[in-house]
Amino acid sequence: MTSSSSSASPASESAVLEAVALGIPAALSDLGSLVRIPGIAWPAFDQTQLERSAAAVADLARSTGVFDEVRVLRAHVDDTEELGQPAVLATRAARGGRPTILLYAHHDVQPQGADELWETPPFEPTVRDGRLYGRGAADDKAGIMAHIASLRAVAEVLGDDLDLGVVLFIEGEEEYGSRSFARFLRDNVDALRADAIVVADSGNLDSHTPGLTVSLRGNARFALRIRTLDHASHSGMFGGAVPDAMMAATRLLSTLWDADGAVAVEGMTARGGETPAYTEDTLRAETGLLPGVSPVGRDDILGRIWNKPSITVTGIDATSVAQASNTLLPEVTVVISARVAPGQDSRDAYTAVHDHLVAHAPFGAELTFSDVDLGDGFLVDTSGWAVELTRGAMADGYGVPPVDLGVGGSIPFIADLVRTFPGAQILVTGVEDPHSRAHSPNESLHLETFGNAVRAEALLLTRMNARTAAS
């Protein structure tokens, strides 16, 4: 789709920003209500909470007065009979030749982890020092409320002059791998079709500087079982002659990195590209790196995070410290999460890691690979009209020009969006800042950043409403 532009009036934009300011307290109250719902898509948790969460989001969508139809829907996982988690799909048809924008976020959250690591209860929203604390307060219930708050403001000011087509798609299983996402797109392709897609699930350079995410790493995650014995043996009787699985595991895993901590797997590629200035002091402040611990990798720090691969062991099944005995372990299972440089196919990266591990298995250890989960990275075409419009809205909403960001994390479903809607412009935004601690204890949302994000999105919607779109 191509577009020709016109301009929103300064008076309407000023009125929209005033409506945003007046609506922020209600938006934060609604965000707090969402945070109180522990909607976690992993099977070990109460799945009825996701139904509560989806119903609450559907009510919020109706509260905007924007949509012709609001539905809670599920799709099957791939081609199985298993249903995915509930998603909210709200639609409003474009009028007067205006374009359509799709607004995405997700209502499921990560597990809270150990409660004792939280300074305040994870599902009790708490404000302190200009931040709202709680699981999902930033990732990604703040993304939902940025959409809702901006739509409320625009609808209040424009009223019957709101001709923009709007689709609101709030997923319910992003943290659990978006397993039914591709099928959901196929099942609802006509309802979801749009000229531009805003994915509000990323972050900003800092709490004051907005970021438009233009690259994302892909991921290759899998479980690896390392086995050396068919049963456990006494470590005193046979230690020194028999390799136990933990010895094999530690030696094998250590081959994944070189002496500097950079990935040492042949076939995993890196991408070139300039990055903003970013110091080691900033890295330490944002990550909590201990004073005596050095960073890993080589070259500029953001380049390591945005443009190079990484490998992390995120889980291990072995005897706990409390249950430790003088025993040679017969097997150990680990979960390996590899981040793939933008531009490399995730399956090629997985093959490279797989082949490396097989080639380096010590003592002939038996390796079994399972639960493989792959997702490709993403590179944005920054030449489109929607990108230009978004940058301008961010600059005016935050009062600071936006920065093009790469992100070390992955949003694999974006590849599904690109395949299904090749003509749509993908705009990856977000409300997080480097101190949000998404996925970690004490996750939080910077309240000023949230307000600015709503201002920026409301301006974007207002300006898109002043455009005409033609096929």
Stockholm file with secondary structure:
# STOCKHOLM 1.0

chainA/1-471         MTSSSSSASPASESAVLEAVALGIPAALSDLGSLVRIPGIAWPAFDQTQLERSAAAVADLARSTGVFDEVRVLRAHVDDTEELGQPAVLATRAARGGRPTILLYAHHDVQPQGADELWETPPFEPTVRDGRLYGRGAADDKAGIMAHIASLRAVAEVLGDDLDLGVVLFIEGEEEYGSRSFARFLRDNVDALRADAIVVADSGNLDSHTPGLTVSLRGNARFALRIRTLDHASHSGMFGGAVPDAMMAATRLLSTLWDADGAVAVEGMTARGGETPAYTEDTLRAETGLLPGVSPVGRDDILGRIWNKPSITVTGIDATSVAQASNTLLPEVTVVISARVAPGQDSRDAYTAVHDHLVAHAPFGAELTFSDVDLGDGFLVDTSGWAVELTRGAMADGYGVPPVDLGVGGSIPFIADLVRTFPGAQILVTGVEDPHSRAHSPNESLHLETFGNAVRAEALLLTRMNARTAAS
#=GR chainA/1-471 SS CEEECCCCCHHHHHHHHHHHHHHHHHHHHHHHHHHTSCCCCSTTSCTHHHHHHHHHHHHHHHHTTCCSEEEEECCBSTTSSCBCCCEEEEEECCCTTCCEEEEEEECCCCCCCCGGGCSSCTTSCEEETTEEESTTTTTTHHHHHHHHHHHHHHHHHHGGGCCCEEEEEEESCGGGTCTTHHHHHHHTHHHHCCSEEEEEEEECSSSSSCEEEEEECEEEEEEEEEECCSSCEEHHHHTTTSCCHHHHHHHHHHTTBCTTSCBCCTTCCCCCCCCCCCCHHHHHHHHTCCTTCCCCSSSCHHHHHHTSCEEEEEEEESCCSTTCCSEECSEEEEEEEEEECTTSCHHHHHHHHHHHHHHTCGGGCEEEEEEEEEECCEECCTTSHHHHHHHHHHHHHHSSCCEEEEESSCCTHHHHHHHHCTTSEEEEEEEECTTSCTTSTTCEEEHHHHHHHHHHHHHHHHHHTTCEEEC
#=GC SS_cons         CEEECCCCCHHHHHHHHHHHHHHHHHHHHHHHHHHTSCCCCSTTSCTHHHHHHHHHHHHHHHHTTCCSEEEEECCBSTTSSCBCCCEEEEEECCCTTCCEEEEEEECCCCCCCCGGGCSSCTTSCEEETTEEESTTTTTTHHHHHHHHHHHHHHHHHHGGGCCCEEEEEEESCGGGTCTTHHHHHHHTHHHHCCSEEEEEEEECSSSSSCEEEEEECEEEEEEEEEECCSSCEEHHHHTTTSCCHHHHHHHHHHTTBCTTSCBCCTTCCCCCCCCCCCCHHHHHHHHTCCTTCCCCSSSCHHHHHHTSCEEEEEEEESCCSTTCCSEECSEEEEEEEEEECTTSCHHHHHHHHHHHHHHTCGGGCEEEEEEEEEECCEECCTTSHHHHHHHHHHHHHHSSCCEEEEESSCCTHHHHHHHHCTTSEEEEEEEECTTSCTTSTTCEEEHHHHHHHHHHHHHHHHHHTTCEEEC
//
